[in-house]
Amino acid sequence: MTTTHISVKKVTATGFRDSLKDYLEAAEANRVVLVENRRQKPKYLVDKAFLDSLMKEHESVIATLEILANPKLTERLLKLSETLDESVAAGKLLTTADVFGE
C-alpha cells in the first residue's frame, strides 16, 4: 500500500462560484478543493478517479481486516502460502490466461 499526499486548496463559496471552471480544473488527481461557507458545513471537491481509487483501496483494506479477524482463515492462508513458491517453481499453478483464455 502506498501513501498518497493530498493537497488541499481552500476557497470561499463566493470565490468558488466566481471561478468555478478554475476550481474544477484544480481538483485533479490528489489535489482537492475545500469550499468554505459561513452558512454551511465545508465541502470537498475531488476528482472522481481519485475518489474511486480511494474507495477501492478502502474496500481492499476492509477485506484484509476481515480475513485477519478470522484466526482460522488467517492460519489456513499462511499455511497455503508456505507451499506457493514451490508450486510456482514446479509449474503446478495455472495462469489467468490458462483459466480464462486470452
JOTAMO-V437894 format. One line per field, one symbol per residue. ss: DSSP state (@ for helix, = for strand, . for the rest). psi: psi as a letter, one per 30 degrees, with the letter a starting at -180 (. if undefined). A space follows every 50 residues. Layout:
# JOTAMO-V437894
ss=???
psi=???
This chain:
# JOTAMO-V437894
ss=......======@@@@@@.@@@@@@@....======......===..@@@ @@@@@@@@@@@@@@@@@@..@@@@@@@@@@@@@@@@@@@......@@@@@ ..
psi=klkkkkkkkkkleeeeefheeeeeefikbgklkjjkkfflkkkkklkeee eeeeeeeeeeeeeeeeeffjeeeeeeeeeefefeeeeeefgfkkleeeef l.
